[in-house]
Amino acid sequence: MVNAQQWLNEKFPAREDKEKVKKLEIRLNGPESNQINDQTYSFRGVTLEVIDCTNLSELNLNTNEKITSLTIHGCINLLKINGLEQLLNLQDLDLWHQQNSRLQTIFSQSNWKQEHQELRKILLEEKAKNEQHLKELADIVIPNITFDLSKLKQEIARLKLNELTPQAQKEKSDLEQQITNSKNKVENSFKDIIDLLLETQVQIIGKNEPLVQAQLTGKLSAYLGILERNLSEQELQVLLDKKTEVLKLEEQIAKLQQITSLIQQTEL
């Protein structure tokens, strides 16, 4: 699948270029055009064929609020367009060409303007409700402070970190004790197998290609088979579950720390 928005961003990386967007045309064939001015933002002919229009399956328009006209012809594999409801100034819309047979849209050809306005009204109402809920939450979490979404995120992340950090430390301590107990039950030559078992569990939890995942699963089964001479299946499963739990907690903590760090950087 071609990521159309990514291609557009790469083609016109400058923010000032994107802000000139007034009209977007996507056509399978046509005279070569790759120019941008105050009124036109066109992709057709050779330029479009570089990304293979027939494989264009998704188009994101969420950041192009200044588009006033949208015409799509000949994109036979285009499945959906995201962000139509965000186009505040949309006056002309032509999506219902017979070659766009796979395109799914919530708007009807005969009444799209009214449907577009009604959807925008609903979305704006939902946005207002969500903002009110956030303000109420902010009053609880950080009272007597003017509503600031970044500060709210930072405070929630801080509170969650304060909750998870001691929990992770306890779980890690419990895991280390379980590892020690397990190693005391097996022969000396098998103690390292416990470490290999847990290392393999870490790799399995990570994202892997199917072939690699299958190989790791095979290794895990082999290690379990060796250790089952001295440890029960239940003991080994408890050990693996505890390792997984610790990894998930550490991952959550890392994400929260990243959030707080990013917020602090934006405030500098």
Residue pairs with C-beta under 8 A, 6 or more apart in sequence:
1 55
1 57
1 58
2 51
2 52
2 55
2 56
2 57
2 58
3 58
4 51
4 56
4 58
4 59
4 60
5 59
5 60
5 63
7 51
12 18
12 36
17 36
18 63
18 64
19 66
20 36
20 37
20 38
20 41
20 66
21 41
21 64
21 66
21 67
22 38
22 39
22 40
22 41
22 66
22 67
22 68
22 69
23 39
23 40
23 41
23 42
23 67
23 68
23 69
23 70
24 41
24 42
24 43
24 61
24 64
24 67
24 69
24 70
24 71
25 40
25 41
25 42
25 43
25 44
25 71
26 43
26 44
26 48
26 53
26 56
26 59
26 71
26 72
26 73
26 74
26 75
27 44
27 45
27 48
27 53
27 73
27 74
28 48
28 53
28 54
28 73
28 74
28 75
28 99
29 44
29 45
29 74
30 44
30 45
31 44
31 45
32 44
32 45
32 46
32 47
33 42
33 43
33 44
33 45
33 47
34 42
34 43
34 47
35 42
36 42
41 67
53 74
53 75
54 75
54 76
54 77
55 77
56 75
56 77
56 78
57 77
57 78
57 79
57 80
58 78
58 79
58 80
58 81
58 82
59 72
59 78
59 80
59 81
59 82
60 81
60 82
60 83
61 67
61 70
61 81
61 82
61 83
61 84
61 86
61 87
62 82
62 83
62 86
63 83
64 83
64 87
65 86
65 87
65 88
65 89
66 89
67 87
67 89
67 90
68 89
68 90
68 91
68 92
69 90
69 91
69 92
69 93
70 84
70 87
70 90
70 92
70 93
70 94
70 95
71 92
71 93
71 94
72 78
72 81
72 94
72 95
72 97
72 100
72 103
73 94
73 97
73 99
73 100
74 97
74 99
74 100
75 99
75 100
75 103
76 99
76 100
76 101
76 102
77 102
78 100
78 102
78 103
79 102
79 103
79 104
80 103
80 104
80 105
81 95
81 103
81 105
84 90
84 93
84 105
84 107
84 116
85 116
85 119
85 120
85 123
88 120
90 116
93 107
93 112
93 113
93 116
95 103
95 105
95 107
95 109
96 109
106 115
106 119
107 115
107 116
108 115
134 147
134 149
134 152
135 147
137 152
138 145
138 147
138 148
138 151
138 152
141 152
141 155
141 156
141 159
142 151
142 152
142 155
145 151
150 263
150 266
150 267
153 259
153 263
154 259
154 260
154 263
154 264
157 256
157 259
157 260
157 263
158 260
160 252
160 256
161 253
161 256
161 257
161 260
164 249
164 252
164 253
164 256
165 253
167 249
168 246
168 249
168 250
168 253
171 242
171 245
171 246
171 249
172 246
174 242
175 239
175 242
175 243
175 246
178 238
178 239
178 242
179 194
179 198
179 239
182 194
182 227
182 231
182 235
182 236
182 239
183 191
183 194
185 230
185 231
186 193
186 194
186 227
186 229
186 230
186 231
187 230
190 226
190 227
190 229
190 230
193 223
193 226
193 227
194 227
194 239
196 219
196 223
197 220
197 223
197 224
197 227
197 236
197 239
197 240
198 239
198 240
198 243
200 216
200 219
200 220
200 223
201 220
201 240
201 243
201 244
202 243
202 247
203 216
204 213
204 216
204 217
204 220
205 244
205 247
208 216
224 233
224 236
227 236
228 236
